Amino acid sequence: MIIRNISIRSKLILTTLFLVMLLTLLALIYLDATRRVESQSEFLRDRSELNKGFLSLQNSFYSLSPEERPGELSDLLQQRDRLEENLRTVLTHEISSQEEDVNRKAEQIRSLLVSFEENLRIKRDSGSGPGIQARTDMELLGAKMEDLNQALTEVANRAHLLRNWQLGLAMGLGIFILANMLIFFTTNIGKSFRALTHYTQKLGKGSFPPPLDSTRGDEFGDIAGHLNLHISDLQKKIDLISSMSQEGPGELFTPEAEDKLGNALLVMSDFLTRKELQEVSRNREDKKANWISEGVAQLGEVLRSERDDVGELTFLIIQKLVTYMNMEMGSLFITNDSDPEHLTLDLSASYAYDRRKFLTMSLEWGVGLPGTCAQEKERIFVTDVPPDYFDVASGLGSTIPNCILLVPLKIAERVVGVIELATVRLLRPFEIDFVESLSERIASSLMAVRNSEHSSRLLKQSQAQADTLKEQDSAMRENMMKLELAQQESSTKESEITGILNAINQSTLVAEMGLNGRFTSINEQFLMLLESNEDQVLGKLHSDFAMVDRASDEYKSFWATLKEGKTVSNTERYRLFSGEEVWLHQTFTPIINNEGRVHRILNIAVNITEERTLQAQLLTRELEITRKGLDMQTLNQAVNTSLIKCELDAEGIIMLVNDNYCEVSGYTRKELLGRNYRLFLKDIEKEQFEKIWQEVLKEKVYEGSIRRSRPTGEEVWLVSTFSPVKDEAGDIYKVYFMGLDITEKRLKYQLLEDANQEIERLKNRLQ
């Protein structure tokens, strides 16, 4: 620590300087607190002006009369501008300018002030009193001002608490640091004196105490350094004597020239060190020999453990080599000699970072390091690995090692495969010799397992062929039995089909025709429909009864399709001898002879005359409904053009209004839709409406004159009709209101009535 390198006098000076700095800091904090109090007082004054401005604006607005007096709205707009200016002044204060919530609420108030000004200007231009929207804006302004006052109060309280907290923290922290400095300095000096006293007591008893801390830069550090140097010289001599009886080199010791004891001890230490190095070298060679012997034994167990699967054996071999030699990656290639003229190396197993890698690779003889190693039949040891080597010609994956060893697996100059090992460290010579010494044993085991695997494969093929012959013989017997069952089933189905045809013949219209289109047979049901006997039908053409154009391309295509052996279904109209017409849905099915050719046509028909008649009636009904719908649409357009229209639900909520209703009521469609009809009525109008509504809810239609008031106070008289509409359950779900504006006519009648009364009054005076 830096403080430990300061002298005692300097520590006292530092303590005095820190005390002066603490007093200066307290003075600055006091001045800042005074400035903040003044700023907060100014903030409270501006906030009070803001509230006064709003209350003045609110009082002026609510005291605004419906008939505007000169300059009244202008004064109101000036008060709004002063309120906005006061709001900006409050927001410029440091207390509130950084508060996001205050700024957001102030922005909402600005937006309401703009809307309020626009509504006031609209009302001033229209010449009417304050509107509903301006009153709504004033109510929202009141709520937002309350929210802003609450937020400003919270901000001021937080600022006051923060100022008190900062002042208390600064004073407490300064006093705490000063007290800790005094305690630390006095404790440090007392600890140093106690350490020196304890050290000298141990020296007086003949023991070597631990070294004193000489890193201090004060007077205690100088004393500790001299004592430690003296003890260190004594300790080195003792350590040299002790190291002679222990393994490993001792600490370096360089005695002075006149130190005879030290020089004698150094000569003895050198002699013992040479003897120890010789013993270590002999132990290292023994460890290498033991490591090689252990590796050969473990690999021998692996070679004996798997004698059936070459792929599994190669994986066990490469796994053992990689893990035993503490390497990162390894792979084993097997020679593929299925084509003696084109030898390849197939990747049989790959192991990297304690995981089995399932890679697929095949290299031609002489391609890449594995192919080169197999072709030259010599090991390859590479320490300068190309960056792109593992993406081109290796089975080790994509990680780049620093060292690669490839060893051919050969027996009598025949290469069985190649071992490829890679590591990030440099292989030692005895490790390379270890792999080469195992190559012939591995090659011999691989050759034996491959031969065993080949023999086992041939045996399995022979057994599979014998099993196949047995299965074929069994299948042949089973097919014979199935054939006999099929013949029996065919006879049964033939009987069933005959029964089905008889049933069809008794219940439906059935006829047979030749390829020339002439009837060859017909059942009783068909004859009864045609109102003919068999002699009148047989030999006649299909087109003699069906209302078709025999010369048309469609009819010719119909017969061409049947002659191709394809079934055709259609609906045709037949004319009977009586002149009546019937509709038949028919299925024409070609009948194939033993030669696979079509020799006659089977026609199964169903009388659908009633269905076609119903379809025609439904079509006529649909056209009639469409026409009525168009009439209703035209009527609705006429109503929207000439009458006042409004749709209410069962609760009196306005669901739909036309343009005439908006024009007469003085409200926009946006103001009306979704709101209760009663909200737009005066008290006397509500009383009349409730009576009308009770009658309507009793499923009665109301017709009569009603009075309505526009937002401007102007009265409108309407001839109206309230008509309830019921749903499928018989409940009223909406009410139609239709009306006609008779205000002008009513005024004329009123003027005429007043004139008649005036004439009567004059007559009475003249009499």
C-alpha positions in Angstrom: 0.0 0.0 0.0 1.1 3.6 -0.8 0.3 4.7 2.8 2.9 2.3 4.2 5.6 4.1 2.3 4.9 7.5 3.8 6.8 8.7 6.8 5.2 9.4 10.1 5.7 13.2 9.7 4.1 13.1 6.2 1.1 11.1 7.6 0.4 13.9 10.1 0.6 16.6 7.4 -1.8 14.5 5.2 -4.3 14.2 8.1 -4.3 18.0 8.6 -4.7 18.7 4.8 -7.7 16.2 4.7 -9.3 18.0 7.6 -9.0 21.4 5.7 -10.4 19.8 2.6 -13.3 18.4 4.6 -14.2 21.8 6.0 -14.0 23.3 2.5 -16.3 20.6 1.1 -18.8 21.2 3.9 -18.8 24.9 3.0 -19.4 24.2 -0.7 -22.2 21.8 0.1 -23.8 24.5 2.4 -23.6 27.1 -0.4 -25.1 24.6 -2.9 -27.9 23.8 -0.5 -28.6 27.6 -0.1 -28.8 27.9 -3.9 -31.1 24.9 -4.2 -33.4 26.4 -1.5 -33.7 29.7 -3.5 -34.3 27.7 -6.7 -37.1 25.7 -5.0 -38.7 28.8 -3.6 -38.7 30.3 -7.1 -40.2 27.0 -8.4 -43.0 27.1 -5.8 -43.8 30.7 -6.8 -44.0 29.8 -10.5 -46.1 26.8 -9.7 -48.5 29.0 -7.6 -48.8 31.4 -10.6 -49.6 28.4 -12.8 -52.4 27.2 -10.5 -53.8 30.8 -10.2 -53.7 31.1 -14.0 -55.7 27.9 -14.4 -58.3 28.8 -11.8 -58.7 32.2 -13.5 -59.2 30.6 -16.9 -61.7 28.1 -15.4 -63.7 30.7 -13.7 -63.8 32.9 -16.8 -64.9 30.0 -19.0 -67.7 28.8 -16.7 -69.0 32.4 -16.3 -69.1 32.8 -20.1 -72.6 33.6 -21.2 -74.4 32.0 -24.2 -74.7 35.4 -25.8 -71.1 36.5 -26.2 -70.2 40.0 -25.0 -67.6 42.0 -26.9 -64.1 40.9 -26.1 -65.1 38.1 -23.7 -63.7 35.2 -25.8 -60.6 37.2 -26.6 -59.9 37.7 -22.9 -60.4 34.0 -22.4 -57.9 33.2 -25.1 -55.3 35.6 -23.6 -55.8 33.8 -20.2 -55.1 30.5 -22.0 -51.9 31.9 -23.5 -50.7 33.1 -20.1 -51.5 29.7 -18.6 -49.3 28.0 -21.3 -46.5 30.5 -20.7 -46.7 29.8 -16.9 -46.5 26.0 -17.7 -43.3 26.5 -19.8 -41.8 28.6 -17.0 -42.4 25.8 -14.4 -40.9 23.2 -16.8 -37.7 25.2 -17.2 -36.8 24.7 -13.6 -34.1 22.2 -12.8 -36.4 20.3 -10.4 -39.0 19.4 -13.1 -37.1 19.6 -16.4 -35.6 16.1 -16.1 -38.7 14.4 -15.0 -40.2 12.3 -17.8 -43.6 11.9 -16.1 -43.9 15.7 -15.5 -43.0 16.5 -19.2 -45.5 13.9 -20.4 -48.3 15.3 -18.4 -47.3 18.9 -19.4 -47.4 17.8 -23.0 -51.0 16.4 -22.5 -52.0 19.8 -21.0 -50.5 21.7 -24.0 -52.5 19.4 -26.4 -55.7 20.1 -24.4 -55.0 23.9 -24.4 -54.5 23.8 -28.2 -57.8 21.8 -28.6 -59.5 24.2 -26.2 -58.3 27.2 -28.2 -59.5 25.7 -31.5 -63.0 25.0 -30.1 -63.2 28.5 -28.6 -62.2 30.0 -31.9 -64.8 27.9 -33.8 -67.5 29.0 -31.4 -66.4 32.6 -31.7 -66.5 32.4 -35.5 -70.0 30.7 -35.4 -71.3 33.3 -33.0 -72.7 30.8 -30.5 -71.9 30.2 -26.8 -69.2 27.7 -25.5 -69.7 24.2 -27.0 -69.8 20.8 -25.4 -66.3 19.9 -26.8 -64.8 23.1 -25.2 -66.5 22.2 -21.9 -65.1 18.7 -22.1 -61.6 20.1 -22.8 -62.0 22.3 -19.7 -63.0 19.3 -17.5 -60.0 17.3 -18.9 -57.7 20.3 -18.2 -58.9 20.3 -14.6 -58.1 16.6 -14.2 -54.7 16.9 -15.9 -53.8 20.0 -13.8 -54.5 18.0 -10.7 -52.2 15.1 -12.0 -49.5 17.7 -12.8 -49.7 19.3 -9.4 -49.4 15.9 -7.7 -46.4 15.0 -9.9 -44.7 18.4 -9.2 -45.3 17.9 -5.5 -43.7 14.5 -5.6 -40.7 15.9 -7.6 -40.2 18.8 -5.1 -40.4 16.4 -2.1 -37.9 14.1 -3.8 -35.5 17.1 -4.4 -35.8 18.2 -0.8 -35.1 14.7 0.5 -32.2 14.3 -2.0 -30.6 17.6 -0.8 -30.9 16.6 2.9 -29.5 13.1 2.1 -26.5 14.5 0.1 -25.7 17.0 2.9 -25.9 14.3 5.6 -24.0 11.8 3.5 -21.1 14.2 2.7 -20.8 15.2 6.4 -21.0 11.6 7.7 -18.6 10.3 5.0 -16.0 13.0 5.7 -16.1 12.5 9.5 -16.0 8.7 8.9 -12.9 9.0 6.7 -11.1 11.4 9.0 -11.8 9.1 12.0 -10.6 6.1 10.1 -7.4 7.8 9.0 -6.5 8.7 12.6 -7.3 5.2 13.8 -5.3 3.7 10.9 -2.2 5.8 11.4 -2.1 5.3 15.2 -2.8 1.5 14.8 -0.1 1.3 12.1 2.6 2.9 14.2 1.7 0.8 17.3 1.7 -2.4 15.2 5.2 -1.6 13.8 6.6 -1.1 17.3 5.1 -4.3 18.6 6.5 -6.3 15.6 10.0 -5.0 16.2 9.8 -5.9 19.9 8.6 -9.4 19.1 11.3 -9.9 16.5 14.2 -8.9 18.8 12.9 -11.2 21.5 13.0 -14.2 19.2 16.5 -13.3 18.0 17.6 -13.2 21.6 16.4 -16.8 22.2 18.4 -18.1 19.1 15.5 -18.7 16.7 14.9 -17.2 13.2 11.6 -15.4 13.2 9.8 -14.7 9.9 11.2 -11.8 7.9 9.9 -8.4 8.7 7.9 -6.3 6.2 10.7 -4.1 4.6 8.5 -2.7 1.8 7.4 0.2 4.0 8.9 3.5 3.0 9.1 4.9 6.5 11.6 4.5 9.3 10.2 1.1 10.3 10.9 -0.2 6.8 14.6 0.7 7.0 15.1 -1.1 10.3 13.2 -4.2 9.0 15.4 -4.3 5.8 18.7 -4.4 7.7 17.5 -7.1 10.1 16.1 -9.3 7.2 19.4 -9.1 5.3 21.4 -10.4 8.3 19.0 -13.2 8.9 18.9 -14.1 5.2 22.6 -14.8 5.0 22.4 -17.1 8.0 19.3 -18.9 6.5 21.1 -19.6 3.2 23.9 -21.5 4.9 21.4 -23.5 6.9 19.3 -24.2 3.7 22.4 -25.4 1.9 23.2 -27.9 4.6 19.5 -29.1 4.7 19.3 -29.5 0.9 22.2 -32.0 0.9 20.0 -34.6 2.6 16.9 -33.9 0.4 15.9 -34.7 -3.2 16.1 -31.9 -5.8 18.4 -28.9 -6.0 18.4 -26.4 -3.2 18.3 -22.7 -3.3 21.2 -21.0 -5.1 23.8 -20.0 -2.7 26.9 -17.8 -3.5 29.2 -17.3 -0.4 31.7 -14.6 0.0 35.3 -15.4 -0.9 36.4 -15.3 2.8 33.5 -17.5 3.9 35.3 -20.8 4.3 32.3 -22.6 5.8 30.1 -21.5 2.9 32.6 -22.5 0.2 33.0 -26.0 1.8 29.3 -26.5 1.9 29.0 -25.5 -1.7 31.5 -28.1 -2.9 29.7 -30.9 -1.0 26.4 -29.7 -2.5 27.7 -29.9 -6.1 28.9 -33.5 -5.6 25.5 -34.7 -4.3 23.6 -32.9 -7.1 25.6 -34.8 -9.8 24.7 -38.2 -8.2 21.0 -37.2 -8.1 20.9 -36.3 -11.8 22.3 -39.6 -12.8 19.6 -41.4 -10.8 16.9 -39.3 -12.4 18.1 -40.1 -15.9 18.1 -43.9 -15.2 14.5 -43.6 -13.7 13.3 -41.8 -16.9 14.5 -44.5 -19.2 12.8 -47.1 -17.0 9.5 -45.2 -17.2 9.7 -45.1 -21.0 10.2 -48.8 -21.2 7.3 -49.4 -18.7 5.1 -47.0 -20.7 5.8 -48.9 -24.0 5.3 -52.3 -22.4 2.0 -51.2 -20.8 0.8 -49.7 -24.1 1.6 -52.9 -26.0 -0.3 -55.0 -23.4 -3.4 -52.8 -23.5 -3.5 -52.7 -27.3 -3.1 -56.5 -27.3 -6.2 -56.8 -25.2 -8.1 -54.5 -27.6 -7.0 -56.7 -30.6 -8.2 -59.8 -28.9 -11.5 -58.3 -27.7 -13.1 -57.9 -31.2 -12.8 -60.6 -33.9 -16.0 -60.1 -35.9 -16.5 -56.5 -36.9 -13.6 -54.6 -38.7 -15.3 -51.2 -38.1 -15.7 -51.7 -34.4 -12.1 -53.0 -34.1 -10.6 -50.0 -35.9 -12.5 -47.7 -33.6 -11.3 -49.5 -30.5 -7.7 -49.4 -31.9 -7.7 -45.7 -32.7 -9.5 -44.8 -29.4 -6.9 -46.7 -27.4 -4.0 -45.1 -29.2 -5.4 -41.5 -28.9 -6.3 -41.8 -25.3 -3.2 -43.8 -24.2 -0.8 -41.4 -26.0 -2.7 -38.4 -24.7 -3.3 -37.0 -28.2 -6.2 -34.9 -29.6 -7.2 -36.7 -32.8 -6.7 -39.9 -34.7 -8.1 -41.9 -37.6 -7.6 -45.3 -39.2 -7.8 -46.0 -43.0 -8.4 -49.5 -44.4 -7.2 -50.5 -47.9 -10.1 -51.3 -50.3 -8.7 -53.9 -52.7 -12.0 -54.8 -54.3 -10.5 -53.5 -57.6 -6.8 -54.5 -57.7 -6.2 -52.1 -60.5 -7.6 -49.1 -58.5 -6.7 -49.3 -54.8 -8.3 -46.8 -52.4 -8.1 -46.0 -48.7 -11.5 -45.9 -46.9 -11.8 -44.1 -43.6 -12.9 -46.8 -41.1 -12.8 -44.9 -37.8 -12.1 -41.4 -36.4 -11.7 -40.2 -32.8 -11.2 -36.7 -31.6 -11.5 -34.9 -28.3 -12.9 -37.9 -26.4 -15.7 -38.3 -29.0 -16.3 -40.8 -31.8 -16.5 -39.0 -35.2 -18.7 -40.5 -37.9 -16.9 -39.3 -41.0 -17.0 -40.7 -44.5 -14.0 -40.4 -46.8 -12.2 -42.3 -49.5 -8.8 -41.4 -50.9 -7.1 -42.8 -53.9 -3.7 -44.5 -53.6 -1.1 -41.8 -53.5 -3.5 -38.9 -52.8 -3.0 -36.9 -49.7 -0.7 -37.8 -46.8 -2.6 -41.1 -46.0 -2.4 -42.1 -49.7 1.2 -41.1 -50.0 2.1 -43.1 -46.8 0.4 -46.2 -48.2 2.1 -45.9 -51.6 5.6 -45.3 -50.2 5.1 -47.8 -47.3 7.0 -45.5 -45.0 6.0 -43.4 -42.0 5.4 -39.7 -42.5 6.0 -37.2 -39.7 4.8 -33.6 -40.4 5.3 -30.6 -38.0 4.5 -27.9 -40.6 0.8 -28.6 -41.3 -0.7 -26.7 -44.3 -3.8 -24.6 -43.3 -6.1 -26.2 -45.8 -4.9 -29.8 -45.3 -7.8 -31.0 -43.2 -10.4 -29.7 -45.6 -8.8 -31.7 -48.5 -7.1 -34.9 -47.7 -7.5 -36.0 -44.1 -10.0 -37.8 -41.8 -9.3 -35.8 -38.7 -11.9 -33.1 -39.1 -11.4 -29.3 -39.3 -9.2 -28.5 -36.3 -5.5 -27.8 -37.3 -2.9 -29.5 -35.0 0.8 -28.8 -34.9 2.0 -32.3 -35.5 0.8 -35.2 -37.7 2.1 -38.8 -37.7 1.1 -41.4 -40.4 2.3 -45.0 -40.1 1.5 -47.7 -42.7 0.0 -51.0 -41.4 1.8 -53.6 -43.5 2.5 -57.3 -43.5 5.2 -58.6 -45.8 5.1 -55.4 -47.8 1.3 -55.5 -48.2 -0.3 -52.4 -46.9 -3.5 -53.2 -45.0 -4.2 -49.6 -43.9 -2.8 -46.4 -42.5 -2.9 -44.9 -39.0 -3.1 -41.1 -38.8 -2.5 -39.3 -35.5 -2.5 -35.6 -34.7 -1.7 -33.5 -31.7 -1.0 -29.9 -30.8 2.2 -30.9 -29.0 5.5 -32.3 -30.5 5.7 -36.1 -30.4 8.8 -37.5 -28.8 11.0 -40.1 -30.6 10.0 -43.0 -28.3 6.3 -42.3 -29.0 6.9 -42.5 -32.7 8.8 -45.8 -32.3 6.0 -47.1 -30.1 3.4 -46.6 -32.9 5.7 -48.2 -35.5 6.3 -51.2 -33.3 2.5 -51.8 -33.1 1.8 -51.4 -36.8 2.5 -55.0 -37.8 0.4 -56.5 -35.0 -2.5 -54.2 -35.8 -2.2 -55.1 -39.5 -2.2 -58.8 -38.7 -5.3 -58.5 -36.5 -7.1 -56.4 -39.1 -6.3 -58.9 -41.9 -7.5 -61.8 -39.7 -10.8 -60.0 -38.8 -11.4 -59.0 -42.4 -10.9 -62.6 -43.5 -13.2 -63.8 -40.7 -15.8 -61.2 -41.7 -15.6 -62.2 -45.3 -16.1 -65.9 -44.4 -19.0 -65.0 -42.1 -20.6 -62.9 -44.9 -20.4 -65.8 -47.4 -21.9 -68.1 -44.8 -24.8 -65.7 -44.2 -25.4 -65.4 -47.9 -25.6 -69.2 -48.3 -28.0 -69.4 -45.4 -30.0 -66.5 -46.8 -30.3 -68.3 -50.2 -31.5 -71.5 -48.5 -34.0 -69.5 -46.5 -35.2 -67.8 -49.7 -35.8 -71.1 -51.4 -37.8 -72.3 -48.5 -39.9 -69.1 -48.4 -40.5 -69.4 -52.2 -41.7 -73.0 -51.8 -44.0 -72.0 -48.9 -45.3 -69.0 -50.9 -46.1 -71.2 -53.9 -48.2 -73.6 -51.7 -49.9 -70.6 -50.2 -50.7 -69.1 -53.6 -52.2 -72.4 -54.7 -54.5 -72.3 -51.7 -55.4 -68.7 -52.3 -56.2 -69.5 -55.9 -58.7 -72.2 -54.8 -60.2 -69.8 -52.3 -60.5 -67.1 -55.0 -62.3 -69.4 -57.4 -64.8 -70.3 -54.6 -65.2 -66.6 -53.8 -65.7 -65.8 -57.5 -68.6 -68.2 -57.7 -70.1 -66.7 -54.5 -69.7 -63.1 -55.8 -71.2 -64.1 -59.1 -74.3 -65.3 -57.3 -74.4 -62.1 -55.3 -74.0 -60.0 -58.4 -76.9 -61.9 -60.0 -79.1 -61.2 -57.0 -78.1 -57.5 -57.0 -78.9 -57.2 -60.7 -82.2 -58.8 -60.2 -83.0 -56.3 -57.3 -81.9 -53.4 -59.5 -84.0 -54.7 -62.3 -87.1 -54.8 -60.0 -86.6 -51.4 -58.4 -85.0 -49.1 -61.0 -85.2 -48.3 -64.7 -82.8 -50.6 -66.6 -82.2 -51.0 -70.3 -79.5 -52.4 -72.6 -78.4 -51.0 -76.0 -76.1 -52.1 -78.7 -73.2 -50.1 -79.9 -75.5 -48.7 -82.6 -77.7 -47.0 -80.0 -80.7 -49.3 -80.4 -82.5 -50.8 -77.4 -81.9 -54.6 -77.1 -83.7 -55.1 -73.8 -85.7 -53.1 -71.3 -87.4 -53.9 -67.9 -91.0 -53.4 -66.9 -90.4 -50.2 -64.9 -88.8 -48.5 -67.9 -91.7 -49.6 -70.1 -94.3 -48.2 -67.7 -92.5 -44.9 -67.5 -92.4 -44.7 -71.3 -96.1 -45.7 -71.5 -95.1 -48.3 -74.1 -94.9 -52.0 -74.6 -91.7 -54.0 -75.4 -92.4 -54.2 -79.1 -92.7 -50.4 -79.4 -89.3 -49.9 -77.8 -86.9 -52.8 -78.8 -85.0 -52.0 -82.0 -85.7 -48.2 -81.6 -82.8 -45.7 -81.2 -82.0 -44.1 -77.9 -82.4 -40.7 -79.6 -86.1 -41.6 -80.6 -87.0 -41.2 -77.0 -84.4 -38.9 -75.5 -84.7 -35.2 -76.5 -81.2 -34.9 -77.9 -79.7 -33.8 -81.2 -78.4 -36.9 -82.8 -76.3 -35.0 -85.3 -74.5 -32.9 -82.6 -70.9 -33.3 -81.8 -71.8 -33.6 -78.1 -74.0 -36.7 -78.8 -71.3 -38.2 -81.0 -68.7 -37.7 -78.3 -71.1 -39.3 -75.8 -71.2 -42.6 -77.8 -67.4 -42.4 -78.6 -66.7 -42.3 -74.9 -68.9 -45.3 -74.2 -67.2 -47.3 -77.0 -63.8 -46.6 -75.3 -65.1 -48.5 -72.3 -65.7 -45.4 -70.1 -68.8 -44.9 -67.9 -70.9 -41.8 -68.6 -73.5 -40.2 -66.3 -75.9 -37.5 -67.4 -79.4 -36.1 -67.1 -81.7 -36.2 -70.1 -85.3 -35.3 -70.9 -87.5 -38.0 -72.5 -90.8 -37.4 -74.4 -93.5 -40.0 -73.8 -96.2 -41.1 -76.4 -98.7 -39.0 -74.5 -96.6 -35.9 -75.1 -95.6 -35.5 -71.5 -91.9 -34.9 -70.7 -89.9 -36.5 -67.9 -86.3 -36.0 -66.6 -84.0 -39.0 -66.1 -80.7 -39.2 -64.3 -78.8 -42.0 -66.2 -75.6 -44.0 -65.8 -74.4 -45.7 -69.1 -72.0 -48.5 -68.3 -70.1 -50.3 -71.1 -70.1 -54.2 -70.8 -66.8 -55.9 -71.8 -66.7 -59.3 -73.4 -64.1 -62.0 -72.9 -61.9 -60.4 -75.6 -61.8 -57.1 -73.7 -64.0 -55.2 -76.1 -67.3 -53.3 -75.5 -70.2 -55.3 -77.0 -73.2 -53.6 -75.3 -74.3 -50.7 -73.1 -76.2 -51.0 -69.7 -78.3 -48.0 -68.8 -79.6 -47.6 -65.2 -81.8 -44.5 -64.8 -83.7 -42.7 -62.0 -86.8 -40.5 -62.6 -85.9 -37.1 -61.2 -88.9 -35.2 -62.8 -90.2 -34.1 -59.4 -86.7 -32.8 -58.3 -86.3 -30.8 -61.5 -89.8 -29.3 -61.0 -88.9 -28.3 -57.5 -85.6 -26.8 -58.7 -87.6 -24.7 -61.2 -89.9 -23.5 -58.5 -87.0 -22.6 -56.2 -85.3 -20.7 -59.0 -88.6 -18.7 -59.6 -88.8 -18.0 -55.9 -85.2 -16.9 -55.7 -85.7 -14.5 -58.6 -88.8 -13.1 -56.9 -86.9 -12.6 -53.6 -84.0 -10.9 -55.5 -86.6 -8.5 -57.2 -88.1 -7.7 -53.8 -84.7 -7.1 -52.4 -84.0 -4.6 -55.1 -87.3 -2.9 -54.5 -86.5 -2.6 -50.8 -83.0 -1.2 -51.7 -84.7 1.4 -53.9 -87.2 2.2 -51.2 -84.4 2.6 -48.6 -82.6 5.0 -50.9 -85.7 7.0 -51.4 -86.3 7.1 -47.6 -82.7 8.2 -47.0 -83.1 11.0 -49.6 -86.4 12.4 -48.5 -86.9 11.4 -44.8 -85.1 11.6 -41.5 -84.0 8.1 -40.4 -82.5 6.7 -37.3 -82.1 3.2 -35.9 -82.1 2.5 -32.1 -81.5 -0.7 -30.2 -83.7 -1.9 -27.4 -81.8 0.3 -24.9 -82.1 3.4 -26.9 -78.5 3.4 -28.2 -78.2 5.1 -31.6 -76.9 2.5 -34.2 -77.5 4.2 -37.5 -78.4 7.7 -38.8 -78.7 9.2 -42.3 -77.4 12.6 -43.4 -80.9 14.2 -43.0 -80.9 13.2 -39.3 -77.5 14.8 -38.8 -78.5 17.9 -40.6 -81.7 18.4 -38.6 -80.2 17.4 -35.2 -77.2 19.6 -35.6 -74.8 16.8 -34.5 -72.3 14.8 -36.6 -72.5 11.1 -37.1 -69.4 10.5 -35.0 -71.0 12.4 -32.0 -74.3 10.4 -32.4 -73.4 6.8 -33.0 -73.0 4.5 -30.0 -74.5 7.0 -27.6 -78.0 7.0 -25.9 -80.7 8.9 -27.7 -81.7 10.5 -24.4 -78.4 12.3 -24.0 -79.4 14.7 -26.8 -82.9 15.6 -25.3 -83.9 18.4 -22.9 -85.9 17.5 -19.8 -89.3 18.2 -21.3 -88.3 16.3 -24.5 -87.1 13.3 -22.4 -90.5 13.1 -20.6 -92.3 12.9 -24.0 -89.7 10.4 -25.3 -90.1 8.1 -22.3 -93.8 7.9 -22.9 -93.3 7.1 -26.6 -90.6 4.5 -25.8 -92.9 2.7 -23.3 -95.5 2.3 -26.0 -92.9 1.1 -28.5 -91.6 -1.5 -26.1 -95.2 -2.8 -26.0 -94.9 -3.5 -29.7 -97.0 -0.5 -30.7 -96.1 2.0 -33.5 -96.1 5.6 -32.5 -97.0 8.4 -34.9 -97.1 12.0 -34.0 -95.3 15.4 -33.8 -92.3 15.8 -31.5 -90.0 18.7 -30.6 -86.2 18.5 -30.7 -83.5 21.1 -29.8 -80.3 21.6 -31.7 -77.0 22.3 -29.8 -77.5 26.0 -30.6 -80.8 26.0 -28.8 -82.9 26.3 -32.0 -86.1 24.2 -31.8 -87.1 21.8 -34.6 -90.6 20.1 -35.0 -90.8 16.7 -36.6 -93.6 14.5 -37.8 -92.2 11.2 -36.5 -92.9 7.5 -36.5 -91.3 5.0 -34.0 -91.6 1.4 -35.4 -90.4 -1.6 -33.3 -88.6 -4.5 -35.2 -88.6 -8.1 -33.7 -86.2 -10.9 -34.2 -86.8 -14.6 -34.7 -87.6 -15.2 -31.0 -90.3 -12.4 -31.1 -88.1 -10.0 -29.0 -87.7 -6.3 -30.0 -84.1 -5.8 -31.0 -84.2 -2.4 -32.8 -86.6 0.5 -33.4 -86.9 2.5 -36.7 -87.4 6.3 -36.3 -88.7 8.0 -39.4 -89.4 11.8 -39.4 -90.2 14.8 -41.5 -89.1 18.4 -40.7 -92.3 20.5 -40.3 -90.7 23.4 -38.5 -91.4 25.9 -41.3 -95.0 24.8 -41.7 -95.6 24.9 -37.9 -94.2 28.5 -37.8 -96.6 29.5 -40.6 -99.5 27.9 -38.8 -98.5 29.7 -35.6 -98.2 33.0 -37.4 -101.6 32.4 -39.0 -103.2 31.5 -35.7 -101.6 34.6 -34.1 -103.0 36.8 -36.9 -106.5 35.3 -36.5 -106.3 36.0 -32.7 -105.2 39.6 -33.4 -108.2 40.0 -35.9 -110.6 38.7 -33.3 -109.1 41.0 -30.7 -109.5 44.0 -33.1 -113.1 43.0 -33.8 -113.9 42.9 -30.2 -112.5 46.4 -29.6 -114.4 47.8 -32.6 -117.7 46.4 -31.2 
